[in-house]
């Protein structure tokens, strides 16, 4: 029985069950929390010796599958705002183009691995902490049976004073296109680094843009499908680094794992889910931070090829 | 007693075929060239001229058969002749980078690029190579992981400790299994015939590899024979690599399409009605 499979682009043999296990685990978590899972699969693949540039590109490809699966079910339930998604997407595609440019430039300098690590540590660390802080507060309020502070629909912040307002019927909001495009752009820049951006988009849409929670996950998944698809193609073109064999194994295991994740997720309360996701995000960030600070086992590394593949 | 050359080579081929269960049709036999000078020479042949990387590839063993001609039987009997067989992967530039602590974190600071070094390298020999010939001879021929020439190329800034970068390169390549410094691996199956076993690692790069066979007498280099060996990806693996390299846009689009279909199918299969 063939336990190992040769990955033609990563150019190494891997254990099928480890890859399927990783895909299923990440799928389970992404289904549970309603995120694409790029920020989990990329570090996992790198820990398993997949070259980082193959890991980020292949991760983007896998995220397409998991977000399609999630976005479809939100679309059927009517919890996806297509118009809002398209505005986010316009910003996202522009951001992903800039992100690709940064990625290629840093790869040539030999600093892409470091950049990805620092980016993950900063983003995962800060967002994980924020999520955990917010959800622990909510859990404590719930435990003391205090009424949860309801956000009044009329409550405005600076975001709502910006020009170019648009009406989004499904979300029942009237909001400037500027912050939506900006948010899409910023998250899009991160996509080529292996971060789909769901875990940033969702809280930003809820807390900054005050978009109703019910459409947030579906709409963010919609934007992630297309930005990740764009990134997959751009990575394939610029770095030849999408491993379709690896991606396909991750996808299959991922979509199955996600179904079980969704079921578990439905049994948990919102603030419990956010606390768990916050912990998970922080743990991944911490793991990468330790790696950056700790004295490496070997200070030297080799890159074959004149361009520094 | 000297065996006629054609007989030696016939035995060599038959042995190669028998040992690997492969008919002589696929075997690579060196051409017979008349040699009347009486100088010692060697001939080599491999059981196959192509190694296929299949989807369940976990490395492979390569057996190289060889014959010595015009050797002094007395010196051979007392072990004065030595043979070294190496397998070199396609040559490419390799950059070694060194991390340093910078503002508390480890950052790639210095780097050094070596020109045209083999992407993989393995050795089989009758004795440890350092016991066969003096270091200068090994360095000149580039035999053994420690004696492979590593020539820096391009511009490098600041004072770089070349020796440290060289030894780091060798250490890392040996650690990954791409470079193997075998102390043995060659056996004489009869007086003039030898068999060298080389291990190809699972992460062996594809492309044209070269088998080098060197003959030494009492520490002095006598003769060399080279043979090409192709390491190829097969079927699906090759098709995927070709598509990714030659039609990256369509390949990327196809990868996305696969993802869309997989995601869509999953949402239909697991749909709760």
Interface residues (C-beta under 8 A of the other chain):
Chain A: X2 X4 X5 X6 X8 X9 X11 X12 X13 X61 X62 X64 X65 X66 X67 X68 X69 X70 X72 X73 X76 X110 X111 X113 X114 X118 X225 X229 X232 X233 X234 X235 X236 X237 X240 X242 X244 X245 X247 X248 X251 X252 X255 X256 X258 X259 X292 X293 X294 X295 X296 X298 X299 X300 X301 X302 X303 X304 X305 X306 X308
Chain B: X53 X54 X55 X56 X57 X58 X92 X93 X94 X95 X96 X97 X98 X99 X100 X101 X104 X105 X106 X107 X108 X111 X113 X119 X165 X168 X169 X171 X172 X173 X175 X202 X203 X205 X206 X233 X236 X237 X238 X240 X241 X244 X245 X248 X249 X251 X252 X253 X254 X255 X256 X258 X259 X260 X262 X263 X264 X266 X267 X270 X271
